[in-house]
Amino acid sequence: MNKVAIIGVGHTKFGKLEEKNLMDLLCDASLEALNDSNTNDENFDSVYLGAMCPGEFNHLSGIASALVDRLGLIPAAADHLKNGPASGGSAVKAGFHAIASGMNSMVLVVGGEKMTHISTPGYITSAVATLTHHQAERRHGTSLPSLAGLLSRIYLEKYNAKLEWLSDIAIKNHRNGALNPIAHFQKKIEDFMESAVKKGKGNWNTIYEFLSDDNSNPIIADPLRLFHICPISDGAAAIILCNGEIAKKFCDNPVLITGIGQATDTHITYEREDITVLNALRVSSDQAYRMAKKTPKDIDVAELHDAFEILEAVESEDIGFFKKGEGARAAHEGRTEIDGEIPINPSGGLKARGHPLGATGVAQVVELVWQLRGEAGKRQVSDAQTGITCNFGGFGNNIISILVERM
Amino acid sequence: MSNKENLVSNKCKKCGYLQDISHLRCLKCKNNTFDTIEANGTCVLLTYTILKAPPLEFRDKGSYALGVVQFENGIRALGQIFPKENLRIGMKLKPVYEKICNNLDGNEVYSYVFKLIE
């Protein structure tokens, strides 16, 4: 198997980007990655594009073919991968396979989504809920936030954890996002509270009071409130992959993908023997660790899929950092801060960087590349050499883990 | 419970594993023959949430409770819970067949829901 190197990355700002359409975002991220990898004059074998709902949100199909045309990469092969919110992770995996197998020597991977223009209340919730099992879950009114609410309540009860500890994850991720110039929210929750006080919307003694107020932090899927849930975002991210043997021709500091895994679990979430266990993450991360000959102890930084803050807690356990039931407590104790024992989501995660569905799996890898190249600015994890991601393509029923190392 | 919709699961004829009727083969042993069994007696609430931002087709309801329950014979199910106040994990409920919403065409949608045992 050939070594697979990431030789360049691109990342648009995430957020409400009114002046850009989906194709603009995909092109912006791709062109930045081409520049970053010094491959503007290279011929590309393949382009893999991850996007979850371009048909539903943007009335577009055939977007991978359109993208190579727009970018001047014809006759590169072009594929659009749709794997829910792990469409980006699936695109990275397809690119990895193409290089590792020797079929391709130069590949562009890009993920993106354009969502914030949709104003109909419940439309996006409904479109995303089509991921769930229709007969057993969706026809009863299930949404993704409601599945997260169900998971949160049973987790808090079973492991004697506190809702405030999930809030601590959001507080941390917003604090990290405030240090990330491409994040959707570059603002701490403390700053949201201060603005609300200045506007006369209330007076709170502590951030936990602010976060448990129905007006400042409304309930979405009890016990989860607005600040426990990722925003709806626009954005795109891209990486350039090539055979590791030629990587240093293009850049001085390539990053290798040394482990990759993907696994599934039951479509109906309540059919899992223990609802609080993400077995697909246990299997996929184990595959990634084995391929890279690493263990969770070797990881310096992680980008996890915190579409809901309960997920960061549970994922931090099933990816091997903490014992079952201790993830939320570990975050509360500061062990996952940028200067903690295992920094999680220095980017701000889905909560603060934002979650343009198909972009996220690629954006997680881009953040790790910046961390490993020492280019993460104020949110830099000290001497980060090895990182891992967790990207969700449903509600725990399809998970991709990608392990990267400095070359 | 009304006979308009039976709450059932499939039990694998080879290994006895209990699973949703949508699976064509057993998740444990890959066998493809099953006995269909009905949910039995009352059920216990395993977890619940109160959803205040419903998907488009449930917006007419504003807010509703969803829960996962487990019956005495091991069958699990998800459904809405009426009323949505004073819920707690471990409480006993019973399934009832009734209207759960009007869909986007304005038609009434029926299913089983879970209610407090009087």
Interface residues (C-beta under 8 A of the other chain):
Chain A: T120 P121 G122 Y123 T125 S126 A129 H133 Q135 A136 E137 R139 H140 G141 T142 S143 P145 S146 G149 L150 L151 S152 R153 I154 E157 P218 I219 I220 A221 D222 P223 L224 T266 H267 I268 Y270 E271 I275
Chain B: Q19 D20 S22 L27 L46 T47 Y48 T49 I50 L51 K52 A53 P54 P55 L56 E57 F58 R59 K61 Y64 L66 G67 V68 R76 A77 L78 G79 Q80 I89 I100 C101 V109 S111
